[in-house]
Amino acid sequence: MKIAVIGTGVGGVTAAFDLNKQGHQVTVFEQESQPGGLAAGFKEEGWNWSLEKYYHHWFETDKAILSLINELGLSEYVQFHNPKTVVYHQGGFYPLDSPIAALQFPGFSLIDKVRFGLITVYLKYFARWKPLEKHTAHEWIKRFYGKNLYKVFFKPLLIGKFSDYYQEVNMAWFWARFKARSTKLGTFKGGFQVFLDLFAGILSNRGIQFFFNTSITEIKSLKNGKIEISINN
């Protein structure tokens, strides 16, 4: 079967890889000049690594992507490090990446610290996503963590990530941040752009054709059951 994949983000190139393994003839279209999508990066003169246009990392629990990288033979380039995570509070930076750090954080009262510990343990080890899906993170956090914890810690994080839409974020998304998170964060040697370039190169060697700087202008169904796509050039 002839299949078109639109976009060279990690999802797009992985789909192309899986479809190719099933024996399909795959063509990939990308409007940018390089693969990557939201994981794409840029590199200035003198830089050894590229920098992602949007912040990215892997958790040690991200088994799907790590398994894929192993299948591609690229595991030796994956690196995990212990980052320093700090919170800016009243003119100072404070670590907040461990139970001890949370107990020492000056922005929390004693009651805040107890609630922070108990609710975080609940979310990480006991809560399930489906009941939480009925709530927004905005309302759930204020109710269970308390208004001060929400104001000092969680609200700035939500606004920083979602801007004006921070009150609409589903609580199941927030739960996943605790459930999936690992202490170490992973990256690819040279930057995520190097990973995507190598991935696209492997696909090209498998016979998958790429068209970069190519936008899709129209997709329509044909009477014979096939799909026709129109491109900008």
N, C-alpha and C positions, 0 to 999 in steps of 0.2 A: 504494500500500500504506500502511496505517496502522501507524506504528512508534512505540513508546515508548522514550525514552532515559532511563535512570535515573542521575541525578547530573550536576551542572553544573561538574565539573572541566574542565580544558582538553581532556581526551580526550572527555568527554561532549558538550560544545558543538561540538567539531570534528566528531564523528560526526554530530550533528544537522545541521550545515552541509553536509557531504558528501551525506547522505541527501536533504536538501532540494533540493540541486542536481540530484539524479537524479530529482526529481519526486515524491518520497514525501511523505505527510502525517505530519509529525513532531510529537510532544508530548514535552516534557521535564519530568521530575519531580525535585524537589530538596527534601530534608528541612530544609535551612537557609533563612534568610530572604533570602539573596543568592547569586549564582553564585560559583564559584571553587574549591570543593573544597579540596584541600590548598594551593592558591595564593591562597585568599581572604585578605583583610586586614581590619584594623580601623582606625578613625580617631578620635582624641580631639579635643576642642575646641581650636581654635587650630592644629591640624596642617595643613600644606599637602599632605602626602602621607599615604597610608595605609601601615601597616606590616603585612607578611605574618605570619600566625599561625605559619607555618613558613618557614624561610629558603629563598629562591628567587633564582635568577639565570639568565641565558642565557649560553652561550658563543658566540663568533663563528662557531663550526663547527656550531651548531644550525640547519642550513639548513631543516629542515622547518617549524619554528615561525616562523622569520623569513620564509620564503616565504608562509606562511599570513597573517601580519600584513600583508605587502605586498599580498596578494590582497584583504584587508579594507580596504585603503587607510589603514592606521594606522602605516606605517613611520616617519613623521615624529616619532612619539612615543617611538620606541625610542632608548635612550641607552646607550652603552658607555663605561665608565670604567676606569682603571687603579687597582685597589684596592691597599691596603697589606696584605700577608699576613705575619703574624708568628707566632712560636712562643714560648710561655711556658716558660722553662727556668731552674730554680734562682733564682727571684725576679726574673728579668728578661725583657723582651720582645725577641726577635731576629727580623729579617726573614729569610725563607727562601723567597723567590719568584724567585730567579735563581741561576745557577751561582756567581757571586761571593759571594752571600749564604751559600750552602751551604758554600763553602770557609772562610768566616769564622765559621761557627756554632760556639760553644765546646763544644757537646754532642757533637760528632763528633770522633773521632780521625782521624789521617791516613788510615789504612786504611778507616775508615768513609766518609770523603769520596770516596775512589777508588771504593769499592763503590757509594755513592749515585749518583755520576755515571754509571758504566758500566751499572748495572742500570736506571736511569731512562731512559737513552738506548735501551737494549734494549727496554724496554716501550713506549716512545713510537714508535719507528721500525721495529722488527723483529719484535716478538712478535705472535702471532695469538691471538685469544680462545679458539678451540676447544680447543687443548691445555691452556690454563689453566683451563678449566671443570672439569677433573678435580680441582682443588685448592681448598682454602680460602685466603683471603688470609692468615690467621693462620699457617698452616704454611709457605706459599710465601715470605712476606716474611722470616720468621725464618731460613729456609734460605739464601736468596740475598742478601738485604740484610745479614743477620747479626743476632745477638741484641741487640747494643747499639743499633743503628739501630731495631730493632723496639721495644725498651723505651723509648727516649728520644723517638722521633718517631711511629712508625706506630701503636703500641698505643693511646696516648691518643686519637688521631684515630678509630680504629675504635670504641673504647669510647664516645667522645663522640657518635658517630652511631648506634651499634647497641646500646649498653648491654650487657645480659647476653648478647646474641646475637652479640657481636663475633667469636667464634671460628667461627661458622657461615657467615660471608659468603664468597661465591664469589669466587675470584681473577679471574674474567672481569669482574666488576663493578669490581674495583680497577683492572684494566688499562684499562677504559674511562675512568676518571678521568684517566689520563695521555694516552690517545689523543685524547680529545675536547677536553680543556681548552685554552682560549685565554688569553692574558695578560690581555686585557680581559674584563670581566664586564658583561653587559647587564641593563637593567631598563626599565620602562615609565614614562614621565613621569606622576607622580601615584601610582605604585605599581601592583602587579599587579591589585589590585581594580578599578582604573580600566579596565585592559585587559579584564578579564572582564565588567565592566558594559557597556562599549562593544560587546563581542562579542555579549553577550546581546541588546542593543538592536538590533544589525544583524539578528540572527536573528528577533527579533520583527517587525521591519519586513518580513521575507521571509515572514511568515505562520506561523512556528513558535510554538506556544503553550507557555508556561511555567506550571508550578504550583509555587510555593515553599511552604515550611512543610508539605510533603506527603511523608510516609514511605510506602514500599511495604511492605505487611504480608504479601502472599502473591503468588506467581506460579505459575500452573498452566496446563497444556496442555489445550485443548478438543478434542473429537472431530473437529471440522471442520478441524483443523490450525492453528488460530489460538491465540493466547496471551491469557489473561485475567489482569489484575493487580488486586489489591485495595489500596486506599489507606486511610490512617488516618482520613480524614474523609469 
